[in-house]
């Protein structure tokens, strides 16, 4: 075994050191601190020294160098100049060990840099060494006296407009067409809402997060990369929002400047809001004006007009409107604001604290749409048509309201001037502040994070990141929603109504009834099309529903899947629909303890919110029609004998619902809605119903809280009158089986106990 001191072992090490030294010298030869001749001379000397040394000499030299380094470190620490006094002794010793001398560079020949590497002043994600041109000039603007930011902001409204809304005759001469300007002319129920020009839909997501299934939204925006991103609605259920793109519906282009799109969207919204319109409209239109920023107001004038026109088209009387605008200097823009000022009870121009102060963005906020604005709407519609006609010409609409009319309203004019001056002052200071921060990278704004938290706290928004909702299997979600309720309840089957159990429907006023079209199931919605059904038996599993429909997550219903029919004979169409019998949880809201009537009303509201009239390809969701038991005769009026496709031409009993679709009835569900010991009676003297407690003998006309039958009581105590063979409920059916309960038997019993 060879020792390390043997020549054969030390030779490779010496050669390796020699190569490293030569490489280091060749790299350092590019330094500006030493001339090339001295570097080459040093390289030769180094090579000679290394080749002539042995291990013993190297050991002595290392020992001597260590002593010298320690001496230099101590002397450096003791005699450090004030230039390096900011650095602690440890860092100074480390530098001394590497051979550092003040005024010289590191390296054997002091060829390294002599100055300390400066600490980076970099902030944010911009690249190192970034230099912003155009910020080297000085500004004589004092940005430090900017107003103190606050989450509680003050809103300055226009004075209330006392001018009458202009009519068509008055506005007929208001429009002025002239030369297109190339520069700015400085002289010149369910809560229904709409979101236009507002992809990807952040405003809609916020409203639905705030109101949940108590709101229904309609949206129109340009199709393309900035379309609504419903799949990114993490905080709210996008099933409550329905995009509609104007002419062509879901296949339209969403261009709000096209008159046919405005008309189509207006008709769609009115058809689905009982002809009333939405409670409020948010418009957030904008497009890139890169390179033409100073012309933004002129370039976006038609977009602004169409957003105002849409507000007057679909907002209901008393409703509200919010629209993003930019500069409002031209007579055209001011004229549009003046028309809103005439049509709404209150109007203001407002720049929220969340809007970047250095840009010209601001919002026009309008409260309370007045009655009688139809002429203004028609006028703006005509202006938009004119703008489209002049689009590729040298002419343009420069005025929509004469300047003398605007200036004649001194309160309006004064407000506009003050508003523009205030926004300009704020913008100038904000730009000066940006200029100062670019020039001096040590400046910072510590209040930004504080104001952000204050705003979120004031608005009641949790300070946390939006994350995609976690996925869950239907069984786990079911147990989460029922919150420890005994699962045996869900396996209860209804009591069959026969001649022996007929007495159970007394008192008659305690009961409601619904027509059945198939077997009852429980349905759970996990979001979008993730919908599952379960028949209530613990041995059975949740099964994916094979229908094209969508429901908000955290929804639990009692339903039937019914095959609905429309028409007769060969032209008859069949579609599967979800019929809601009762509701347990609606989009996370537990309603099981509510009164049965209230649960049905909430179900109808929920169905309105999730319905998609623009999607005829989707399976419908409906709420069962509920009848008072004493009014059962109304059901038999809706029964007919119809020919069902595939039934060999034999007419079958059919029940026609409110939507003119019919289905084959299987029987009648009878549900008790009053909880024991309470019952209901009818006072002949007062001609109204009252509640009676069988235990305490108390009676009251008001609904006692403990008389409300929650879901599990209604579900457990329900009865089912089966309409099978031998039961005659229509005059055209076969004779009645004498051993079964007939229509006459039931009606006679009801009349006897409700008189």
LOROMI-631964 format. One record per residue: x, y, z of N, C-alpha, C in turn. Coordinates in pm, whole numbers, plus 50000, padded with zeros to 5 digits. Example, Ala and Ser with C-alpha at 12.3 -4.5 7.8 and 13.67 -1.06 7.14 Angstrom:
% LOROMI-631964
513194943150780512304955050780513204967050780/512854977550708513674989450714512905000350787/
END
This chain:
% LOROMI-631964
500854988050000500005000050000500885012550000/500645021749906501475033649892500995044649985/501985051950045501665063150132501415075750049/500725085750111500415098150042501665106050007/502795104250089504005112050065504855106249956/504465094449905505255088449799505165096949673/506285097649599506275105949476505195101849379/504905088649370503905084149274502505088949311/502255091349443500935096149487500815111349474/501925118449502501855133049501501935138949362/502455131549267502605136949130501285141049068/500225132649072498945137049011498375149349079/498565150649211498015162249283498715174949238/500075174049223500835185649178500395190049039/500175180248950499745183648815498365190248815/497475185248901496125191048908496175205348960/496995208049064497135221549117497705230949012/498635225648935499245233848832498215238148728/497365228748686496335231948586495335242148641/494935240648769493995250048831494585264048839/495875264848878496535277848888496625284648753/496995276848649497075282648515495705287648468/494655279748497493305283748456492875296448528/493175297548658492795309348735493495321748683/494795320248648495535331748597495055336048460/494705326148380494195329648246492865336848255/492005332948351490725339848369490925353848422/491865355348517492075368448578492835377948488/493365372948377494125381648288493265392048219/491965390448225491055400248163490795412048253/491335411848376491085422848470491755435648421/491105446948448491675459948411492705464748512/492875457148625493765461948732495225459148703/495555449648615496935445948589497195446248439/498375450948397498725450548255499005436248211/498845433148082499055419448034500455414248060/501485422848053502865418148070503095412848210/502605420048311502815415548449502075402848477/500885401248415500125389048435500855377148377/501425378648257502155367548195503395364048275/504075374648323505265372248404504905364748531/503795368448592503345361748713502995347448685/502425344748569502055330948535503275322248521/504345327648457505575319848443506195317048579/506235327348664506825325448797506045315448877/504755315848864503925306548938504155292448890/504265290748761504495277348707505835271848755/506885280248756508205275848802508165272148949/507485280449029507395278049173506695265049203/505625262449130504855250349155505615237949113/506315238649001507025226748952508205223249039/508795233249106509975230549185509695227749331/508435227949374508115226049515507885211449544/508105207649672507765194149716506775195049830/506315183649879505275183549982505745189850111/507005188350145507495194150269507495209250262/507945214450148507975228950130506565234750133/505615227550069504225232250067503655232850207/503985223050290503475222950426503955234950505/505265238050492505805249650562505165262550513/504985263050378504395275350322502975277350371/502165266450379500795267650428500755272250572/501695267150652501745271150793502065285950805/503025290450724503395304550727502255313350680/501525308950574500395316850523499295317950626/499025307050699497975307450800498295317650908/499565318150949499965327951050499795342150998/500215343950871500095357350813498635361650800/497755352150759496345355450743495715359450875/496055351950980495505355251112495965369051157/497265371751128497795384851166497095396151090/496885393550958496215403850876494785406050923/494075395050958492685396251002492595404751128/493505401751224493475409551348493775424251322/494785426351237495145440251211494055447551135/493325439951048492245446250972491095450251063/490785441151159489695444051251490045455751340/491315455851388491695466451481491785480051411/492315479951290492555492751222491615495351108/490425490551118489465492251009489115507050993/489095511450867488725525250842487215526950858/486795539350868485365542150886484555537450767/485225535450653484505531050533483885517350552/484525508850634484045495150654483545492750796/483365503350872482955501751011481535496251024/480765497050916479395492050923479335476850924/480425470250885480425455650878480955449951009/480395438751054480805433051183482155426251172/482725422651287484095417151292484195403651222/483135395951225483185382651162483375384051012/482595392750949482725394550805484085400550770/484615409450856485925415250830487025404750840/486925395650935487915384850948487875375650827/486655372650780486535364050662487205370550541/487005383550524487645390450413489155390750430/489625392550553491065392850578491715379550547/491045368650580491595355350551491725352950401/490885359650323490975358350178492005367850118/492735375350207493805384050159493365398050127/492265402350183491755415650150492595426550215/492975436750135493615448850184492835460850130/492645470650216491865482250175492515489150057/491755491749953492245498249832492765488549729/492785475249761493255465249666492165454849642/492285447949530491325437549499491805424049549/490905414349553491275400849592492035394049479/492685383049511493475375749413494955376749444/495705367649387497135367149416497835380049375/497325385949267497945398249218497015410349233/496075408849329495125419749360494375424449236/494055414649149493415418249023491895419049032/491275415449146489825415949161489305430149174/487985431449177487385444849189487685450649326/487875463849331488245470549455487045475749532/485935477849461484755483549526483795472549570/483065475349677482075465849728480895465249632/480345453149614479155451549529477965457649602/477285467149536476175474149601474995464749622/474275467049730473035459449754471985463349651/471175453549610470155456049508469025464649563/468625474249483467465482649516466205477749447/466285465549394465175460149315463915458049399/462745461649342461465459249406460545452549306/459735443549357458755437049269459395426949178/458755424749062459165414048972459905419148848/460205432148845460885437448729462325432348725/462865431448605464195425948588465265434748650/466385428748690467495436248746468065445548639/468405457448680468985466948586467975474348502/466675472748530465645479548451465745494648470/465725501748359465735516348362464535521348284/463675529048348462495534548283462845548248226/462795549348095463105561948031461915571548041/462215584148038461155594148042460835599048181/461545593548282461275597648420462445605748478/463345610548391464515617748442464255632648461/463125637548408462815651648424462125654148558/462285666148607461675669648734460235674548714/459395671848814458015676548813457805686248928/457135697148899456835706949003455445704349061/455225691849100453945687849159454225681549294/453595686749397453765681149531452705670349553/453135657849542452195646749558452005642849704/452835648349793452775643949933451565649350008/450875659249951449685664450019448405657749968/448555645549912447375638249864446445635249982/445155634249957444215631550068444485618050132/444255617250260444475604850334443495594250286/443995582750241443085572250193442275566150306/441045562250275440165556150375439185546950306/438855535850373437875526650317436475532550322/436225541550417434915548250427434955560750340/434415559750220434515570650123433245579050120/433415591650083432305600950070431865601649925/430565601049902430005601549767429315614949748/429655621649640429025634549607428065632449492/426775634649516425745632249415425435645049338/424985643149214424375654249142423175659149223/422865671949217421585676449276420435669349207/419335667449277418185660849216417695668949096/417455661648987417035668148863415565672348873/415305685148853413935690148855413375692048715/414245689748614413815691048475412975679048436/411915681248361411095670148314411875661948212/411575649048208412235640248112411865644847972/412855647447886412535652247751411765641847671/410865646647585410085637447502410665637047361/410055628747277410575626547142410585639547062/409545647447074409455659846997410595669247033/410895670247163411955679247207413325674447163/413515661147165414835655647132415045653846983/414025656146901414135653446758415235661646691/415545673446745416575682046685417855682346769/417975673546866419135674046955420395668246891/420245657846810421415651146754422105660146653/423425661346666424225669446574425295660646513/425325660246379426325652546305427315662346245/428605659746265429635668546211430875660746177/431975667846159433245661746126433725653146242/434215641046211434695632146316435975638046376/436025640146506437215646146567438365636246573/439575641346543440765633046552441525635646681/441145646446749441725649446880440575652946972/440845653047098439795656447194439435671147185/438145673647187437655687347191437385690847337/438315697847398438205700647540437065710347570/436605718047467435515727347491434205719347503/434355713747404433145705947391432805695447517/411815398949509411585385549457412845378049444/413265374349319414635371349300415265384649276/416425385449321417165397349288417685395249147/417065401449052417495400248913418535410948884/419645406748824420665416448786421215412748650/421855422248587422475420048456423905425048460/424745418248384426175421248377426535421848229/426725433748176427005435048032428405440548011/429025435947901430395440147867431325437747986/431165426348051431825424548181432495411048196/432895404548085433655392248101434975395248171/435505385948254435055372148273433965370148379/433475380948443432325379448531432585380748679/433595388448717433895390048860432775396748937/432115406448876430995413148943429865403248969/429535395048870428465385148887428815375048995/430065370748997430485361249100430315367349239/430655380149252430505386749383429035387449425/428155391549333426725392749367426175379249408/426515368749332425995355349363426625349949491/427855353749519428455349749648427725356549763/427345369049742426665376649847425225372049866/424495369549755423065366549763422745351749746/423705343749700423515329349676422335327049581/421485316949608420435313349514419245322749520/419355333449596418285343449600418445353749488/419405351549397419635360749286419745352949156/419385359449049419515353748914420145364348824/421215360548754421925370148671421805367148523/421785377648443421815376648298423065384048250/423735378548151424965384848105425095385247955/425675396047904426025396947763427375403747750/428265397347679429585403047655430095397247525/431155403047473431705398147347432235384047364/431905375447270432475362047273433945362847235/434725353647291436145353747261436965351847387/438205356847386439085354747502438605361347630/437765371747617437265378847736435815375347768/435385363547726434025358747753433895355547902/432655352947944432435349048083433155335848112/433895335448221434605323348263433835316948379/432735310248344431875304648448432575293548525/433535286848460434245276148529435155281448638/435415294648639436265300748741435455307348852/434155304848856433325309848966433555300849088/434645303249160434985294949275434165298449398/433825311249413433155315849535431645315249528/431095313449410429645313449392429255302749291/427965300149281427445289949190427115296349055/427865292648953427635298248820426335293248759/425725282848819424445277848768423335288348781/423575298648861422575309148882422755320748784/423685319148690423985329848594423785324548453/423115332448370422785327948234423305337848130/424365334248058424835342847949423875342347831/423705353547767422865354447647423525364847557/423745361347432424595369447345423815377047239/422575380447271421785388447178421145379947070/421125384946948420515377646838421235364246819/420475353546820421065340246813421225333546948/420905340747056420985334647189422395330847227/422575318347265423895313747308424865312847191/424345313747068425205313246949425475327146893/425035337746962425265351346914426695355846939/426995368346898428365373446913428535382547034/427435387147094427515395447214427945409747192/427945414447067428355428247037427235437847076/427475445747179426415454547232426135466347140/427005469047045426765480346955425815476746841/425475464146825424525460046722423105461646775/422265469446707420905471846756420095459046774/420285449246685419525436846697419905429146823/421165430346867421575423746991420955430547112/420885443747109420255451147220418795447247232/418095446647120416665443147122416455428847169/417295419547120417145405547158417415403547307/418455410047359418775408547501417675414747587/417145426047543416045432447617414835423347624/414455417447512413285408547510413515396347597/414735390947593415045379047673414945382147822/415505393347865415465397048007414035399648052/413275407047973411895410048012411045397448016/411265388247922410495375747922410745367348047/411915368848107412275360548222412285368148354/411735380148353411575387748478410145392948491/409195385448433407775389248438407545403048378/408315406348273408195419048201408555431148287/409265428948397409605439948487411015445248465/411945436748425413335440748412414145437348535/415435440348530416345436848640416335447748746/416755443748866416835453448976418035462748959/419125457648905420265466448877421115460548766/421825469348699422685465748586424075471048611/425065462448585426465466548594427075465648455/427715476348410428385476548280429845480248301/430735472348244432165474048269432935473348138/432355479148032432955477947899434245485647885/435105480347800436375486847770437145478447670/438095484847603438955477547509440295484747504/441265477947446442625483247443442705495447350/443305506247400443545518247319445045521347320/445865510947321447305512647329447805521647216/448575531647254449085541147157448135552747131/446885551547176445895562247157445195565147290/445945564647398445345566047530444595579347546/445115589947486444465602947501443175604047422/442915594347335441665594347258440675584047310/440925578747428440075568047480438605572147488/438345584247532436965588747545436255589047411/436955593547307436355594347174436185580547113/437205572147128437155558847067436075549947130/435755552247256434795543647325433425550247342/433145560847264431885568247281430675559647249/430755551247144429585542947109429365532147214/430455526547265430325516547371429645522647493/430035534847529429415541547644427935543947619/427595548547499426195551047466425375538247475/425915527147422425155514647420424965508947559/425925511147648425755506647786424655514747855/424635527847831423565536147886422215532047828/422195529247697420965524947631420465511747688/421375502547716420975489647773420345491547911/420875500947987420305503648120418865508248108/418605517348015417235522347998416335511847935/416925501047882416135490647814415715479447908/416545476148008416245464148088416145466648238/416495478548286416375481348430414915484848459/414375478848564412985481448601412825495248666/411615500048670411335512748737411765511748884/412565521348928413105521049063414435513749073/414875507648961416135500248961417355509148950/418525502948950419785510348959420735506248847/421745514748825422685512848714424055517748756/425075509548729426475513248754427255510748626/428035520548583428775519048458430165525148471/431155517748425432525522948425432695532748309/433285544148337433595553948233435055558148248/435495566448154436845572148164436685587448162/437485594348084437335608948079435935612748034/435405623248091434075628348055434195643248025/434915646347917435155660247881434365664547757/434165655547661433545659547536432055662247555/431485671047475430035673647485429195661147463/429705651747383428965639347359428815631447490/429935629447560429895621847686429075628947792/429265642047803428515649747903427025649347872/426675649447743425265648447705424655635247745/425415624347733424905611347776424655611147926/425605616848002425425617448148424205625948182/423985636548105422825645248130421515637448112/421455628748012420235620947991420005611248107/421075605348160420925596848279420455605248397/421005617148407420625626548514419135629648510/418575630048389417145632648375416295620248404/416855608348379416055595948385416105589148521/417095592248605417225585848735417005596048847/416595590948962416345599649077417635606249125/418715598549137420005603949182421115598149095/422115606549066423255602548983424515608349045/425595600649044426885605949089428005600149005/429125607249002430355602548939431325599449052/431785587149058432505582549177433715574249136/434845577049199436065569149178436385562049309/436145549049317436375541949443437855540549474/438135537849598439525536849642440225524849578/439465515149530440045503349466440435506049321/440065517749268440445521449132441795528449135/442675524749044444015530649042443925545749022/444495553449113444315568049109444985574748990/445945568048926446665574548817445945573648684/444855565848676444125565348549442845573548558/442155574748446440965583248440439685575548468/439805563248513438625554948539437765560948650/436465560748627435485564748729434175557748695/433235558248785431965551248766430815561148776/429845559548687428605567048699427615557948770/427105562548883426205554748968424835561348965/423825553648924422465559048908421495551248996/420715558449075419745552249165418325556249127/417435546249121416015548849106415605553448967/415405544048875414955547648740413525553148747/413315564348681412005570948684411045564448585/409785567848599408755563648504408785573048384/408515567648264408395576048146409685578948074/410595569248070411885571448004411905565247864/410765560547814410725553447687411235562047571/410885574847571411325583547461412835585147459/413435586247577414895587447584415555574747533/414995563247572415535550547524415455549647372/414305553147316414155552647170415105562347101/415335573847163416255583747105417685578247101/418145572547212419495566847214419615555047118/418545547547102418555536447006418775541946864/418115553246833418275559446702419685565046684/420255570746790421625575946783422605564546754/422395553046817423285541646793423195536946648/421995536646592421845532946451422605542846363/422515555646396423225565846318424735563946328/425235560646446426675558246463427135546646378/426325536146370426685524746285426695528646137/425785537246097425745541645957426975550045922/427485557546018428625566545994429965560146027/429975547146060431175540746114432375542046021/432235540045893433365540245800433395552945715/432895563645772432895576545702433705586745781/433785598845727434495609645796433585617445890/432315613445899431365620545984431125612746113/430595619646212430345613446341429265621346413/428635615046510427675622046595428455628946706/428435642046707429225649646803428435654346924/427115655246909426265659947018425015651347026/424595648347148423295641947167422365651047245/422935660947311422155671147382422795684647350/422035694547305422625707647275423335713747395/424435720847368425205726847476424395736947556/423495744147487422705754147560421755747447660/421305735247627420455727947722421265723647844/422475718547818423335714147929423735725948017/424215736847953424655748548029423495755548097/422285753448043421125759548106420785753548240/421255741348264421065734948395422325737648477/422335748448552423545752948621424025742948726/423105736548796423505726948900424225715048836/423705710148725424365698948656425735703148606/425805714848541427085719448484428125721548594/427735727748703428675730048813429205716948869/428335706948882428765693948934429775687648839/429485687948707430395681848610431765688448615/431785701748625433075708848630433845705148756/433175705348870433835701748996434335687448993/433545678448939433925664348933435165662448846/435175668648727436325667248638437575673448699/437435685048761438595691348824439135682948938/438245677149016438665668849129439385656349081/438845649748978439485637748926440825640948861/440905652248791442165656148728443235659048834/442855665948939443805668949046444335656149109/443435646849136443835634049194444755626449100/444435626648971445225619248873446625625348858/446715638648857448015645248843448925641748961/448365642349082449165638949200449585624349199/448705615649152449055601449147450165598849046/450115605748932451175604248832452495609848885/452435621048956453645626649016454225617149121/453365610449192453825600849293454525589149226/453955584249117454605573349043455975577848994/456045590148942457315595648894458345595949007/457925600449125458835601149239459295587249282/458405577549282458745564049325459705557349226/459585560849098460515555148999461895560949018/461965573949044463265580449061463935576549193/463155574849296463705571549428463165557949470/463955547449449463485533849477463395530649625/463845539949710463725537349854462345541049907/461545548049826460205551849870459285539649872/458355539549963457395528449972456055533950020/455015526150001453665529950042453155519650143/453385521850272453005511850373451515510950398/450735521050353449305521250385448475512250294/449065507850183448285500450085447705487550143/448545479750209448075467250268447055469850379/447285480450454446355483750564444975487650510/444955496050405443685500250346442965488250284/443725479350223443115467450164442385459250270/443035456950383442395449350490441185456750546/441305469850556440195477850607438985476950514/439245477250383438155476150286437475462450295/438265452050299437685438650307436855436950434/437345442650543436605441850669435305449650660/435355461350598434155469650584433125462950494/433585456350389432675450050292432245436050334/432835430950442432455417650487432975406550398/434155408650339434755398750250435925392250322/435985379050330437105372450399438425375050328/439455377450406440785380250351441495366950325/441095360450219441685347650182441615345950032/442485337549981442555335449836441355327349788/440915330249666439865322249604440455308949561/439865298349605440335285049568439175277049512/439505267849423438465259549364437825250949473/436505249749473435855241549576436305227049567/436485220949683436945207149686435855197749638/436275187249571435325177249521434945167749634/433765161749623433275152649726432395142149661/432325130449722431435120049671430045122449729/428995117849659427625120949702427275115849841/427795104249878427455098650009428015107350122/429285111350108429895119850211429195133350219/428885139050103428205151950101426805150750163/426115139550140424785137550196424835137750349/425775130450408425885130150554426315143750609/427095151150530427485164650571426275173950574/425375172450477424225181450467423135178250569/422925165350600421835161950692422245163750838/423545165650864424035169550997423535160651110/423815147951100423505138651209422085133951217/421215137551123419835132551123419825117451102/418915110551172418825096051158418555092251013/419405083750959419275080050818418055071250794/417535064850900416345056350883415145064250832/415125077250862413995085650820413825085150668/414945084450596414895085250450414415072350385/414285061850463413785049150407412295047250430/411645056950497410205055750523409425055650392/408425046950384407525046450270406175052250311/405465058450219404185064550256403125054250290/402195058250374401045049750407400055050050291/399635038250245398695037650134397315042050181/396685050650103395345055450136394315045350085/393615039350179392565029650147391325033350228/390295025350212389065027850290389335026350439/390355018350477390685016350618391505027950675/392285034650589393155045550637392615059350602/391395059750549390835072550505390675082350621/390425077050741390235085650857391505093450894/392675089050840393935095750873394025109850816/393205112850715393295126150654392375136250723/392005133450845391285143050927392265149351026/392125162051055391275172050990391785175150848/390865177750760391185179750619392095191850597/391925202450679392685214750658394175213250689/394555202150750395965200050786396805195150668/396175191850555396865184550449396955192350318/398015189150244398215193550106398405181050020/398175182349889398335170649802399005174549670/399695164649607400425166449482400255154049396/400215155849264400065144649171401435138349147/401505125249159402755117949140402875112948997/404115113448943404355108548808405355097248800/406025094148911406985083048913407385080549058/408385072249077408845068749212409625080349273/409405082549403410105093349473411565089549496/412485099449480413905097549504414475109749575/415655108049631416405119449683417475123149581/417635136049562418585141049462419575150349530/420855148549500421885157149557422685163449444/422945176549456423725183849358425075187549415/426135184049342427495187149384428105198349301/427285204849218427785215449132427785211348987/427325220548900427255217848756426405205348730/426925196148649426155184148613426425172448705/427135174848816427405164148912426165162349001/425195154648950423905152649018423685137749035/423275133749156423085119549188421725117549254/421175105449239419895102049301420055089549387/419125088049484419145076849579417715074049620/417345061349627415945057949657415635057149805/416615059849892416385060150036416755047450109/416975036650036417365024050102418855024250130/419235020650254420635021250292421495011550212/420895000950163421654991050087421974995749946/421295006249899421495011049763422465022849762/423065024949645424075035449630423485047549558/424195058549568423855070449490424235067849344/423325071349253423525068549111423575081849035/424545082948944424675095148862423435096948777/422875108948780421675111948703422025114048557/421395106348471421705106948329420785116948259/420855129448302420085140248241420995152148218/420655160348122421445172248093420855183948169/421365186148287420895197248370422005201048467/421865212448533422875217248626422205222348753/422855219748866422355224448995423525229749078/423295239849161424355244649249424765233849348/426005234649393426505224949489425775226549624/425885216049705425255215749838423755217449830/423135209749740421685210049722421125196049742/420075194649826419455181749855417945183349841/417345175049754415925176249722415235162749728/413925163049747413065151249730412355153249597/412545143849502412095146149365411485133549303/410945135649185410565125049093411195128248958/411625117948886412085119548748410915115348660/410255125048599408995122848529409205124248378/408595115148302408625115948155407445124648111/407745136848074406715146148030406465144647880/405225147447840404825146047700404235159247652/404445162147525403845173947463403255169947330/401965173047312401285169247190400755155047197/400185150547085399635137047077400025130746944/399855117746936400105110546812401575110146775/401845109946642403215108646593404065120746624/403445132446637404205144746665404515146446813/404105136846893404305138047038405795137547074/406205146547163407595147147208407665143747356/408705136147392408885132047531410195137747584/410155142647707411355147847771411295144447919/412445140947974412525137848117412745150648195/411985152348301412065164448383412185160748530/412815169648606412925167948751411765175448816/410915168048890409805174148962410135174149111/410155185849171410505187149313409265185149399/409345175449491408285172949588408485180949716/409755182049758410095189149881411575192449876/412005201649961413405205749962413955204450103/415235200750110415925199550237417015210150252/417905210750151419005220450152419105226750014/419175239950008419275247249882420585254949879/421535249849799422825256649783423465259949918/423405250150010423995251850142423075257450248/421865261850210420895267250306419955256250351/419995252550478419135242050532417745247850559/416745242350490415365247650504414425237050560/414945226350618414105215350663413145219350774/413515229350855412665233450967411605243550926/411635247950801410625257650755409285250650734/408215258550730406885253250701406865247350560/406065237050538405985230650408405655240850298/404695249650324404335259750224405525268850192/406275272250296407445280750275408515273250197/408685260350225409675252550151409325251950002/408045250449972407615250049833407855263549765/407575274449836407835287749781409325289849755/410155285249847411605286349827412055277749709/411425266149694411755257449581411425264349448/410285271149442409905278249319410885289649290/411305296449394412295307149378413625301349330/414005290049386415245283349349415215278949203/414085273349160413955268649022414045280348925/413455291648960413565303548875415025307748861/415775306548969417165310848968418045301748882/417755288748880418615279348808418115276148668/416915280548633416375277248501417185284148392/417255277748276418005282948162417105283148039/416265293348025415375293947908416115294247775/417375298947777418145299547652418725286047613/418535275947698419095262647671417985252247660/417285251647546416215241747531416725227447529/418045225647515418625212247514418735206347655/418525214447758418665209647895417335204647949/417395194448033416175189048096415645198948199/414345201448197413785211648287413675206848432/413605216548522413365214048665412105221648702/411145214648765409875220948801409535217548946/408665225549003408135223049137406715217649121/406405207149195405065201449189404015211949225/402895211549155401765219949193401145214149320/401005222549420400475218349550399045223349564/398145214349603396735217749622396355215749768/395435224049816394825221449946393965208849933/393935200850035393175188350027391685191150005/391175201850066389755204950049389435209949907/390505212549827390315217049689390765206449589/390675193749629391145182849545390435182349410/389235187349403388475186949277389205194149164/390035203949199390805211049096391745201649021/392195191149088393085181549024392345173648917/391145169148947390405160748853390015168448727/389915181648738389635189848619390805189248521/392025186848572393235186748488393515172948430/392665163148457392865149548406392155147748273/392865141748178392295138848046392745125048001/392025119647905392435107247840393115110947708/394395107547696395155111147576395875098847520/396105099447389396825088647323398315090847343/398955080947401400385081547430401135073547324/402175079247269402975072247168403525059347227/403295048247156403765035247202402765027647284/401535033047298400505026247378399455019447291/399805016347167398925009147073397615016647047/397665029747055396485037847024395445038347131/395705032047245394735032147356394925044747440/393875052747457394015064847540394375061247684/395245069747742395655067847881395365080547960/395195078348090394935089748178396165098748181/395965111848165397065121448165396705133448252/397725138748317397575150848398398355162048331/397715173348305398355184648238398725195248342/400005198748344400495208548441400365222748392/400995232048466400885246248433401595249848304/402555241748263403355244948145402855237948019/401615232848024400985226147909401655213047871/402505207947955403045194347934402255184748023/402085172647973401315162948050402135150348076/401715142748176402365130048208401325120448263/401675107848264400765097448313400855097348466/399765100548537399805100948684399775086948744/400535085448853400575072648924399725073049051/399405084949098398635085949221398735099849279/398415100749408398355113749475399075112849609/400065121849628400725123149758399905132449846/399665128449970398925136650066399845139050185/400175151750212401185155350311400555163750421/400795159750545400325167650660401345178450690/400885190850698401775202250718401675208350857/400795202750943400615207851080401125197351178/401915201751273402545192651368401655190551491/401625178151540400885175051663401445183051781/400625187051878399185184351894398295194751828/398885202951740398105213251675397315207551557/396205213651529395405210151413394735222951364/394085222251248393455234151192391945232151177/391205242751199389755242551182389295255051110/388005255851087387445267351017386385273951105/386575286851132385625294351215384525299951125/383305295251148382175299951067381805314351100/382025318151225381685331851265382665342051207/383975338351204384985347551151385305344951004/384775333850951384995330250811386485328750777/387215322650867388635320550843389135308550923/390295303450884390875291850951391595296151078/391705286451171392405289151295393165276551338/394095278351432394875267151485394335263551624/394305250451649393755245551776394705235151834/395045236951963395925227652033395065217552109/395175204752071394335194352130394685191652275/395905195052318396305192552456395905204052547/396255216152507396005227752593394655234252567/393975230052460392675235652420392785250352376/394005254952349394185268752303393865269752154/393395281352113393145283851971393665297651935/394145299151811394705311851766394615312651614/394495324851566394505326951421395935327951368/396875331251456398275332551415398945318851412/399925317451326400635304751312401555302451431/401285292351516402195289251627403495283151574/404605287051632405895282051584406005266951597/405445261251707405565246851726404535238851647/403705245751568402755238451483403335235451346/404505240851318405135238851186405725224851180/405315217251082405825203751063407095204250979/408265200851036409505200950957409495189650855/410565189050776410605179450666410395165150713/411085160950820411025146850858409615142950906/408865152250964407485149351005406595147850882/406755157050788405965156350663406275143450587/407565140150582407965128450504407485115450570/407565114950702407165102850773405645100850769/404875111750777403425110350789402665111250658/403335111450545402625112950417401845100350382/400815102250303400005091150253400055091350100/399755079750041399785078849895398525071549847/397765078649764396575072649703396975068049563/397135055249548397605049549421396465048649321/396735053549198395745053049092396075041648996/395955029649045396245017948962394995012448897/395085000048852393944993548788392794992248887/391604994648838390414993248920390015005748994/390815016448984390465029149049390065039148941/388855044148950388285052848847388295067348897/389175075448834389255089548871388855098548755/388505092348641388045099848523386845092648464/385895100448412384645094548362384875084748248/385965086148173386205077548057386905064448094/387275062848221387965050548261386965039148281/387515027048294386705015148315385975016148449/384925008148467384165008448594385045006248716/384635011948825385375011548951385354997649013/386514993449067386604981249148386004984649285/384984977449324384234980749445385074979449571/386154971449565386994969449683388044980549699/388134989549603389145000149608388495013749628/389335023149674388855036549708388605044549580/387385049349564387035056749443387175071749464/387125079149353387165093749359385985098949440/384815093149419383615097649489383745095549639/384375084149678384555081349820385415092149886/386515095549821387445105249878386815119149882/386205123349772385595136649768384455137949868/383675127249882382575127449979383105129050121/384195121950153384805122950286385325137150310/385985142950210386545156450224385435166750244/384375165850165383285175450177382605174450314/382505162350363381845160150491382625166550605/383965166150598384785170850710385385184750687/384985191350581385455205050559384315215050557/383095209850575381925218850572381835226750702/
END
